[in-house]
């Protein structure tokens, strides 16, 4: 049985990818690494949701350090939102690839491919680029078809559901959109 490392952005988005990868015959190991999440209280809620989801799914997860300060130093120099997104996806994919190679796991993927709110095409391209650099296989799956089922299950499991991507910029945009809707 081949092993795959699954980068996990949050508990709800992990459910369907774990199930699908196991159906494909992979032994799945999770990897929670998200230095982009802000504030720290939000990070803790997502961390705890991953702990609960992984216990429910019988999934072993590697919990990486939360290095928000380093992330914010680097991303604050990038002014273009599209470039910020690319940077954010890339650092998580690179760290997932590094850990996969370190652990002798030949394949990796990410739950970012489960969200209808992410640029799946760009994430797949970045994943394949990073995989080539590390001599690994990127499982460029489109997990979005299972998004609704994952969220239904996660609500039954009482997992925390976030209302923005995670970064400080996304949080600001989410608040601005809510305020704009209130004024209409």
C-alpha positions, 0 to 999 in steps of 0.5 A: 500500500502506498502512503500519501501525506495530506496537508490539512488546512482545517477539519471540515475540508479533510473528511472527504479527501481522507476518505477518497485517498483511502478508497484509492488504496493510500495509507494516509497521514495528515499534516497540519501546517498553516502559519497563515491563520490569524489570529492565534485564537482562530488557529487554535479553533482550527487545530482543535477541529483537526484533532477531533476530525482525525480521531473520528477518521483514525488518521495520524496527523503531524502537527507542525509549529505555528510560525505566524511571525515568519509568515507575516514578515514575508507576506507583508512585502507582497502587495498583490493579492494574487501573489499573496495567495500563491505565496501562501499556498506555495509555502504550505505545499513546500513544507508538506513536500519537505516533510513527506520526503523526510518521512520517505512518503512518495506522494502528497496532496492538500485539502486546499483542493477541496475548497470551492473558494480556492484556485484549484488550477493554480494549487495543482500547478504549484503542487506539481512544481514543488513535487518535481523539486522534491522528487515526489508525486503530487496527487492533483485531485479535485476534491471539491465534489465532496465539499458538501458531504464533508461539511455535512459530516463535520456539522454532525461531528460538531467541528468548528467551521471558519468563515474566512480563508485564514490569513489576516487579509482574508479576515479583513475582506470577510469583515468588509463583505459582511459590513457591506451586506448589512448596509444594503 
